[in-house]
């Protein structure tokens, strides 16, 4: 089984692609990144530089470490050159199934026989993405969470034909990249993280629709309770620590009353239909002025970097 010896290539130089490359280079890997053209690559270089500047500004990296990371990443607009000697390839292109299938078919033909081909999809089927490949045993999903260089979780999702060796190599690579990978044993839509996240999204919208609480107070309920607690204990540990007898009693009356709607909520549909999709449009559930957008992006970044520093500290070896 290979880990830090893998030769890594990233297909796609967008936000996720160059962030994954940053993570890998930060961990000591030399990485090749494919972009569609020079303007695409230049945007990636600018994005990479900005992310590194922030990490240096928060004393997560030194200026010397920043330069080492930049030197460890090679950009190219040649797909063939990018994967020629790769042993592990991560695809990070737009979330369009047909597009991913086409690229996986190309990668299956271009890559050496022992090369693992992984997709960074956040919810598409691992089996369907690899449908046009001749060797689906070497395909897998490695779902990094955005922003990839700050979020530790990566979901390794097995497709129907993914081999044990492929899954094991993916897990080993991600551990070598200082990530916290989990194994998703079955190819289900949304994997684990998004299924949990969207259960909260659904109940939050239901609570708002029913007039139970305001949008701001619903967000506050998560930020100042579950958001704090789940940073230490996941749902099963939380249930244990709260007492399973207590949680069983609550389950007996609350499950029946929770929302089980299958369609998009009218309020969200109306927003999307009117182009109100979030910060990029200046409006979503919230009004996103440029100042508010910068403020919230900064606050999220600061919080994630706070946790990142804790993660880095926790893995440091004690001084001898």
N, C-alpha and C positions, 0 to 999 in steps of 0.2 A: 504493500500500500504506500502511495506517495503522499507527501504533504508539502513541506517547504521546498521540495525539489521540483514541484510543478512549474512549468513555464506557462505563464498566464497571458491570455489575450482577451480584450474586451471588445465586443462588436456593438458600436454605438457610443458616441462621445457626448451625448446630452447630459442633463443634470445627473441622472443615475449612473451613466457610463463613466464619466470622469470622476464622480465621487467614489465609485467602487475602485477605480484605478488608484485614487489617492489612498484609500484604505490599504490596498495591497502594497503599494510602494512604501507606505508608512511602516509596514510590517517587514520590510526587507526584500520584497519581490521586485524584479524588473518586469515591467508590464508594457505590452503593446496595446494601443487603442486605435480602433478604426473609426474614422469619420467619413461622411459621404463626400465631402469636398473641403477645400481650404477654408472657406468662411465658417463652415461647421466646426472644423478643427480649431480655428482661431477663437471662436466662442467658448470652446472647451478649455483652451489655455487660459482665457480671461477668467472663467469660472473657477478653474483650479487655483489660479493665483489668488483670487479673492478669498476662497475658503482657507487657503494656507495663511493668508494675511491675518484673518480672524483668529486662527489657532495660535499664531505667534503672539497676537495682541492679548490673548487670554493666558499666555505663558504655558500653553500646552505643548508647543514646539519651540525650539530655538531657531534662529535664522539659519544656522548651519544645517539643522535637520530639514528645514523647509527646502533648502537648495538640493539636499540629497534626494528628497522625494521628487522634485522636478526632474532631476537627472535620471531617475529610475523609470520615468514614463516616456515612451516613444509613441508619437502620433503618426498615423499613416492613412492615406486614402485608398490604399491597395488592400482589398480583402484577402487576396492570395498571400501577399507578403505578411499580413498581420497574423495569419494562422499557420504559416508554413512549418514552423518548428514548435508550435504550441502543444502542450500536453493537456491543457485545460482552457476551455473557451467559455466565456460568459456573454450571452446575448443580452443587450439592453437597448432594444429598439422600441418604437411605439407599440401600444397595446392593441394591435390588430392581428387577429388570429391568422388570416391568410398571409399577411406580411411575414409573420414569424415562421409559418410553415415553409414559405419560400426560402427564407434565409437558412433555416435548419437543413433544408434539402441541399442548398449550396455548401453549407459547412460540412455536411456529411460526406460530400464528394471531395472537398478540398483538404479536410483535416486528416492527419495520419491516423491509422487504424486504432491506436490505443488512446486517442484524445477524447476526453470527456467534453460533451457539448451541453451546456446548461443555459436555461432561460431565467431572466430576472422578472418574469411575469408576476404581477401581484394577484392574479386570480384566474387566469386561463388554465385550461386543462393541460397538464404535462404530456398526457397521452396524445391529445389532439395536436399539440405543437409539433410533436415528433412523427406525425402520421405519414409524412412523405419521405422519411429517412429509411435507408436500408438496414441500419443497425440501431434500432430504438433502445437497445440494452444500454448504450452509452449515453443516453440522454436523461436529463433530470432538471428540476427547477431549483434554483437557488434564489429565493426571494429576499432581497435586501430591502429594508425599510428606509424610507426617505426622511431625513438626509442620511445617505448610506455611510458617510464617514463619521457620523455622530451616533447613529442608532446601532446598538450591539446585536439585535436579533437578526438572524437569517433563517428562513424556513427552507429546509431541504425536502422537496416534495417528490416522491416516487411516482413515476408514471406506471402504466400497466406492465411495461416490459423492462423497466429500469432494473439493472442487475445489482446485486449486493455490493460488488466491487465499486460500481459507479457511485452508489450512495455513500459508501465508506470513504472513498477518495474525496467526495464533496465535503463531507463532515470534517475530514482531516485538514483539507485546505483551509476551510473557514476558521477552524481553531487556530491554525498557523497564522491567520490574518487577525487574530485576537477578537474574533466575533463570538457570539453565543448562539451557535446553530441548534435547531431542533429538527427532529426527523418527523415528517408528516408521512405516515405509512400508507395512506390511501389518497388517491387522486380525486379530491373533492373541490368544488368551486369555493374560492376564498381561503382555502387551506385552513389554518387555525386562527391566526391573528385577525384576519378580516371577518371571519365568521363571528368571533367574539365582539369585534368593533361594531359590526353592523347590527348586532343584537342590541347594543347600546344606542346606536343611531335610531333604530326603529322605535324603541321605547321612549327616547327623548322627544321625538317628533309627536308621538301619541300623547305624551304628557302635555306638550304645548298645545296640540289641537284640542284637547279636552279642557283647556283653561285651568289646569291644575297648578301651574307655575309659569312664570315668565321665562323667555328664552335665556335671559341673563342669569336668572336664578338656577335654571337647569344646568347651565354650564358651570356655575359656581358649585353646585352640588357635587359634580364630578371633580372639579379642580381641588376642592378643599376636603374631600373625603376619599373616594376611590382612587383618585389620581395620586394621593399621598400614600395610601395604604398599599396599593398594588405595585408601587415601586419597591416594596420589600417582600410582600406575600402575594402569590397568585390566588386564583379563586378557590382551589382545593385547600391550600394551606389556610386561607382566610376562613373557610368554613370550619375546618378543624379547630382553629384557635378561638372561634366564636362559640364552639360547642355544636356538634352535629345534632343533638337533641333540639336545641334552639332553632337551628336552621331547618330541621325537618318540620317543626311546628309552623314556621313561617311559610315554608313551601306548601303546606297543606291548604292554606287559604290564598296565597299570593299568586301561585302559578296560574290558577284559573282566571285571574283577573288581568294578567299581563297581555299586552298587545300581540296578536298573531297575524297582522295584516300582511298580505302578499304583494300588494301593489305599491307604487310610489305614492307618497302622501300628496294631496292636492296642493298644499302650500309650496312644497319643493318643486312640483311640476310647473306651477305657475312661474316661479322664479326662473327656472331653466328655460321655459318657453319664451320668456321675455329677455333672455340673455343675461340675467343677473346670476352669474355663476361663481362669484367670489371676488377676491382682491383684484384679479386681472381685469374685471369688468367694473370695478368700483362699488359693486353691491352684490350681496348674497343674502343670507339671513341678517347679516350686519351690513352697515354702511362702511365701505372700505375707502376712506380718504387716503391719499398718499402718506400722510403723517401717521395715521392709525396703522396702516400696513407695515411701515418701517418699525413702528413701536412693537407690534405683535411679533414680527419676525425676529426682532432683537431679543424680546423676552423669551421666546421659544428657544432661540439659539443659546442664550445664557443658561437656561435651565438644563438643556441637553449637555452643554459643556460642563456644567456642575456635576452631572451624573457621570460624564466621561472621565473627569478627573478622579472621581471616586473609584471607577472601574480600574483606571490605570494604577492607582495607589494600592488597590486590593491584590493585584497580581505581582507587585514588586516583591522580590525576595528580601527577607530580612537581612540586614547587614551582619557579616560574620566578624 
